[in-house]
Amino acid sequence: MSDDTAVSTTQYDVIIIGGGTAGCVIAGRLTEAFPEVSILVIEAGTDSTDDEVVARPLQGMFSALMGAKTAVNFISEVDKHLNGRALPIAAGNTLGGGSAVNFMIYNQAPASDWDDWKQPGWSAKEMQPFIHKSVSYKAEHGDPNKHGKDGRMVVTNGGYTSPKWMEDFFRVVPLTRNTKQLVDMADQEHSDGFGWHAKWIDDKGVRSTSYNSYITKRQLLKPPSNLTILSNTKVHHIIIDHGKAVGVKLVDGTEIKADQQVILSAGGFGSPLIMERSGLGGKEVLGAAGVEVKVDLPGVGKEYRDKQLVLSGYHIDETCETLDSFLSMDMSTITAQLLQYMVDGTGQFATNGLNMGLKWRPTEEEIAELGPDFAAHWKSVAEDKPDKPVATSAFSCQFMGDRSTLPPGKYMAFGWWSNYQASVGSLHISSSDPEAPPHFQSGLLDQSADMPVLVFMYKWTREIARRIAVYRGEYAAGHPAFHPDSAAACKRHDGPITDDAKIVYTKEDNIIIEDWIRSNVVSAWHSMSTCPMADRAEGGVVDAKLDVYGVTGLKIADVSVVPKHMGTNMASVALAIGERCASIVEDELKAQD
């Protein structure tokens, strides 16, 4: 079924460029629906069929962070808003795409996010069946009827029981802010509260990916003879002949023809770059890159959207159970945990360590405190949509971040990311050479409305951490460098604080926090909106049927078509897009019979 060196023929009915999260959904559904239709998936990255590291949740998650071939980094241009940093942003580079390398937190986008697309067939109500087709919800908390009970991608709480000390989180959060515990952190309705994070981990402790859920598990039942997968293979451009997509040209010069449909599903980074190399993009961009213009589509790569992620770490009691020994490569721990995992699919290998977290929707008082720039932005995107959380957080029983200089010890950590930031970047080719670095501006923190959200979350999560029973102080290197005499100065402690007093930050402290955030904020790997679904006159690249404007026989189906921010982790969105695309193509192929 899969061959990473050559194709047996140079002509197929359907070619899918990209075997990522959405691409595998489309391939799996179409091979089942049309056994007589020949389908080729071309994946630039690795074949993860027998990759045990990808399958093991915690190991695979951190291997992607540490440079494994299953992820590829796109490097942004140096940015003054990031204190002169060039930011590496990862994308999936293996079969399954982002679902094979992400942090596995499961949630769904607020219903209003889908409605904001304002596209026929893509409202929350219309998309619900496709969401449910993708999810098999088996987590302990929440209602499967709100997520999906019989879908392909299994969701659980993972195979590792959180250390008991972590449950103090539930006692402490209400002491720091007027909020409530949520039964279901992942649903489309609730935007403020705290609770357990469900995970894209199946009931055998294996990471749920679109590749293993839609293709290889189905292959065990009945191998699809009509599906060919070509991995480790890059597409140079889509061949356009008299306004129709008729195939692809690989970087090695091989041309492969598509009789009926080309579907571009190379992700938030890959899809716009392939589009522009194919002559489909803004004429100024293409002219500067030396590419002949086939269709002038200035919306390609014009907007790059992402989420801004910040991490902070804390010392805890040395007797606590954490994942730190595992992640510090303590071989006795790893050996014992691997044995447990091989026996029953449980233990530290079977988790992401991100067990619980927060959703935050600001109150009127908080909106005023966040300032006029934020207030104006929030009013424009979410004020009248109560299901939208401005930020989300995860609480972890491990240090999150660079461990190369981390002192031995036990840690807990918070990570938080904004969901609807004002900042927007851009992404374009610099030449027709696929190996040439693109012109990439991440846009992170380039709008003043975004900083107050990240500052608020730093302060809130710190107040939570200070009250947890095992707290023993901030890991100073992972926090702002406050003046030693400041009330906010980071120190080691013998235990949690025992009063209700919160840290009072001075104007100087706030400046220090903002500077620290600019030096430490990273991408949440939620790259989207580079080929948006919208009217062509408004910068759209595809219509509601995912057809590229000005070309026949070409669709785009991945998170690049998302026109606006989605307040969720993007795997669930990509899966739903894949299911929706498969349904559209099925109807179109049936209509041709």
PyMOL commands that set and color helices and strands:
alter all, ss='L'
color gray80, all
select helices_A, chain A and resi 21-33+52-55+57-65+80-82+97-100+111-115+124-134+144-146+164-176+210-221+267-277+283-289+324-327+331-344+348-350+364-370+372-381+451-467+476-478+507-520+536-538+559-561+571-592
alter helices_A, ss='H'
color red, helices_A
select strands_A, chain A and resi 11-17+39-42+71-75+88-92+105-106+135-137+153-155+193-196+198-199+227-230+235-241+244-250+255-264+280-281+295-296+308-316+354-360+391-396+411-418+426-428+439-441+471-474+522-523+554-556
alter strands_A, ss='S'
color yellow, strands_A
deselect
rebuild
show_as cartoon
